[in-house]
Amino acid sequence: MDITDTAFDAANRRGAETKVAFPPAVAVRYDRRISRVVIALASGLEIAFSPRDVQGLEQAQPADLADARISPSGLGVHFPKLDADIYIPALLEGFLGSKRWMASQMGREGGKATTDAKAAAARANGKLGGRPKKLKAPEDA
């Protein structure tokens, strides 16, 4: 795939705009005491989050997080032992993974929710015989 000069210039322009809009990371560390990855930004803001809440870091052990590195642009953090990356602008916007991964995490949390309405619906469904049984597909002869 060839890139045109116009597309290259446009990409460079978007990159420059992103660097102006978001402060770069100046330090990253894993704080074992609070079990959080901590990213310090040039603005003085520090972001701390639990690795289990971030796509690619869910199963990470503390030793996997210890050698995190800031990307040359300052807009990313790389975890070499996990081959995982975090894009800081997305992190600041509240995205801890791909849209699909975030949706699965929200669905998992929603499925754990217990409310009086949910319990009542389950009881009513049970009185009707519960969930219908799956029908077996007819076998081809």
N, C-alpha and C positions, 0 to 999 in steps of 0.2 A: 504494500500500500504506500503510495507516494503522498507526501504532504506538500501542499502548495505553500508558496511564500506568504500568501494571504492568511491561510489557516495557521501557519506558524506564528505570524505576527499577532493574530487574534488571540492565540493561546498565551503568548507572552504578555499581552495586555491584560488578559483575565488574571494571570498569575500575579502581575504587579498590583492589580486592584485588590486581590485577596490579601496580599502582604500588607497593604495599607489598612485594610478593614479589620484584620485580626492581629493581635500582638503575638510575636513569635515566642516559642518556649525558650527559656534560658537554662533550665535545669529539670531533671526528672529523677525520681528515686522511688523505691518501694519502702514504705514505712511499716516494718513488721509489728510495731507496737499497736498500730490502729488497723493493720491489714488493708492498707490503701496504697494505690499508686498516687503519687503527688507530682504534679507538673507545675513548675513556677513559670509564669509568663513575664515578659519584659515590662508589662504594665504594673507589675507588683502583685497581681492576682495569682493565687494558687488554687489549682483545681485538684481535688482528691476524690477518688472513686474506688469502689470495690472491684477487683479484677473479675469476680464472678458475674458482674453485670455487663461485661464488655465482650462482644463477639471476638473469639479467638483467644481470650484470656480466661474463659470460664473454668477450665481445669488446671490452670497454672499453679505451680508450687512457688513459694517465695524465692527459691533459687533461680527459677525461670525468669523472674521479674527483675532481678538484681542488676543485670547489665543492660538495661534499656538505654537507647541512644536517641538523641534528637537529630532529625533530618537536617541536611544543610540549609534548607529554606527556613527552618525553625517552625514549620507548620505541621510537622509530623513527629511521631515517636515510634521507634522500631524496637521490637523485642526479639533479638537474634535467636535465642534458644527456642522460641515458639514460632518463628518466622511470621510474626503478626505485627500489624501496623495500626496506629491510631492517627486519624486526621484531625488536628486540633480545631479547625473551623467547624467541623461536624460535631465534635464533642461539645463545643461551646453552644451549639444550637440544640443540644440535647439528644443527639443520635449516638448510640453506643454500638451500632452495628448496621448491617444492611436493612432495608425496609422489611424484607421477608423475615429476617432474624428478629427484628424488633417486634413484628406482629406476632411471631410465635411466642415470644416472651410475654407479651401482653395477654395472649390467649391462655397461656399457662397460669398466669396470675388470676385471670378472670375465672378459670375453671376451679380454682381453689376457693373462690368466694362462697360464703354461706350466708344466706339471708332467710328471713322468715318466708318470703315469697317463693324462693327456690325450694325450700323444704316442703311448703304446701303443694307446689306443683309436682314434686316427686311423689308425695303421698297420693295425690289425685291420680297420677299416672299409674301408680301401683294398684289402685283400686280397679283400674280398667284392665288389669292384666299385665301391666308393665310394657316394656319395649317389645314390639312385634318381633317374632323370630325371623331370621333371614331365610328366604326360600332358596333351596338348592336349584341351581341352573340344570335344566334337563340335559342329560348326556347325549352327545351326538352318536348316532348308530352307524 
